[in-house]
Amino acid sequence: MLTVENLQVAYGAILALKGVSLEVKEGELVALIGVNGAGKSTLLLTIAGVLRPVSGKITFGGDSLVGKSPEEIVRRGISLVPEGREIFSSLTVEENLRMGAFVRKNQAEYQQDLEKVFALFPILKQRLHQLGGTLSGGEQQQLAIARALMSHPALLMLDEPSLGLAPALVDQIFDLITRLHQQGTTILLVEQNVDRTLQIADRVYLLQTGKVKFGGTAAEVRHQGEVEKVYLGGVE
Amino acid sequence: MLSVEFLLNAITLGSLCALLALGLVIVYGILKLVNFAYGELIMITGYTLYLLNASFQLPWLVMALIGVLIAMFTSYSTELVAFRPVRTKSLSAMLITSFAVSTLLQNAALLLISPRARAVPLPKLFSASLTVMGIAIPWRNILTVVTSLVLLIGLTLLLKKTILGIALRAAADNFRMTRLMGVPADLVISTAFVISGLMAGIVGLFWVGRTASVTPTIGGAPLLIAFVATVIGGMNSLLGAVVGGYIYGLIFSFLGVMLPQTLLDYREAFMFLIVILILLIRPEGLIRGAGTGERVG
């Protein structure tokens, strides 16, 4: 479904991604792990069209995404929940969700989609007319994910959805990701919470300083002890 | 001193200032650009009225409508031709571009028409007044206030009820995220410029109506008013622009009756003094917006 080949991305003169290749198949939950600065967010932002790669290929459903604008890429079915949630704080919860549904042609289905989202996030129904900025961190994260789901994405990219949340809320978010995965949503997940991520992911890529250090099933990653090497001071 | 007439005058001026400020801030909210070519849109409306009047026999309302449409079209075109190519460059590049557009339009009027004032047609109603309980209220003032209210209500409905309007507010809040919702960047920016042109065009009708004439430099004063009003109200909020506009109108009218005759020439200086005081107390303006302050890249 999504293929990234030898992707290089730079901030000015500094290469943040030094030839990353990975693949996400339909229906999979693929996780990207790695320490801060490994290039995980950079990768998601590049796939979403916010950053332009220096070289390399990104193909989605057979079409190249390189050079496409973020709005075109959303229309093709990739939705990003960025790090830090980035909900529209001066818009109400409902208006946030309406923005999420912007690419939907059939606005008649909007009400139906809204009900589906409320089933997943009951709290949002109570907060519907509140401004996004007045929600708590956990509620904002739920809104950010709900907003992304409103576009019916073929691929949902989540950037550190559990960051800064209380442990009970972290459980809730991981349960939710599992449920979305079981319902057939293809997910590319970036997380710092490695243990929890390895429990739910089909496959894992371990990123280190802009390169894929390891890729395989969650069991393989654990078995090889790669995670410990990278996270516990494993300098090349 | 604080008579009914004073209040009506203050509200009339305030309404014009509020529309002016809105037109400026709707573009600023998204692009973080203070469009210095904004005042020239008023000039364009004025010259459209002058040219139409000189060439055709048309009812005033038709000329006015064409004048506003031309202002909207000019605003849209300047974005397309001048601002879009430099949008992803530095903010300074955009700012200088807006100075260039302003100068270009002014000089075009200077060369193609005349440096001298040109007469603008006015409807008869503009010089008539309505007498209520012994107070003569100029129709021009009534029309100004009513038109402003209609526009403010219309714009509020657009921004709250339509998907495009919500997208405009979202773009002022977080532009990158708005694009990640699938909203085309060009669409929201063009819409903002068209609304900006609508505001300038409508204000233009009343602005040129004050002196019944238009000059190439007529846009300077309204631009400054719009800028000051948005600074008072808060540059990141549309509500702030409206509040700032009315406060400007109120203070300015108040100075007009308070200052002794000898100081009346310095009314602007006193105005700015008050603005400085307001900013000392509330540097971000009276109403805090929600914008991230990030530029469109």
Interface residues (C-beta under 8 A of the other chain):
Chain A: A48 V50 S69 P70 E71 V74 R75 S79 L80 P82 E86 I87 F88 S89 S90 L91 E95 R98 M99 G100 F102 V103 G133 R147 S151
Chain B: I163 I166 A167 R169 A170 A172 D173 N174 R176 M177 T178 R179 L180 M181 G182 V183 P184 A185 G289 A290
